[in-house]
Amino acid sequence: MFGLGIGEMVIILLIVIVVFGAGRIGDIGGDLGRAIRNFRKALSEPDAIDVTPKPDDAKREEAKKDEAKAAEAERK
């Protein structure tokens, strides 16, 4: 592939183990796997986000405004 033989790959692996430690390599692999999974998930999601309020949401917002007005009228 890159002209790396078994001997070179073993030396690189030993250097990585010395730098990161044996326990940390598993964490790095898990983090890398999660990153790839999230990247693929983000690619498969739709490009645009629909922020149009649903009719039920509009009614709830209107009810909250009415309650706030009624509470303020009671204070006066």
N, C-alpha and C positions, 0 to 999 in steps of 0.2 A: 504494500500500500504506500507507505512513505519511506520505504527502504529500512524499516525497523525490523530487526530480527528478534528472536526470543530473548537473547541476552540483553539487548538494549531495553526491551520492554520490562524485564525483571529489574534492571537497574532503575528505571523510571518509577516502577512500583515501589521499590525500596525507598527511594527519595521521597515519594509522596507519603509513605507511612511514617518516615522520620519527621517530616514537616508537620503533618496534620495529626499524627497519632492514629493507632489502630481503631479506637472507638469512634473517633470523629469521622472516619471515612464512611461509615454506615449512615451517619447523619447527613453528610454531604450528598450521598447517593439518594437518600430519601427526599431531601430538599430539591435536588435536581429533577427527580421524578415528578414531584408535585408541581414544580414550575412548568415542566413540559405538559403535564395534564391540564393545568390552568390555561396555558397558551392555546392548546388545541380546543379547549372549551370556548375560549374567547373568540377563536376563529369561526366556530360553528354558530355563534349567536348572531341574531340579526344586527345589521349595521345601525339602524335608527332605533331610538327609544321613543315609544309612544307615551307622551305626557298629557294626552287629552283626558280631562277629568270625566269620569263616568257619571251618569245621571244621579246615581245614589250619592256620590261624593258631593255633588252640587247641592243636593237637598240637605246633607249633613252640615255643610258650610253655612247654608242659609239659616238652619236651625241654631247653630252656634252663635251667629250674629244676632238673631232674635233674642236668644237667652242673655247675651251680653247687654243688649239695649234694655231689656226688662230689668236686669240687675242694676244697671246704672240709673234707671228711672226710679227704682225703689230707694236708692241712696239719696236722691234729691228730695 
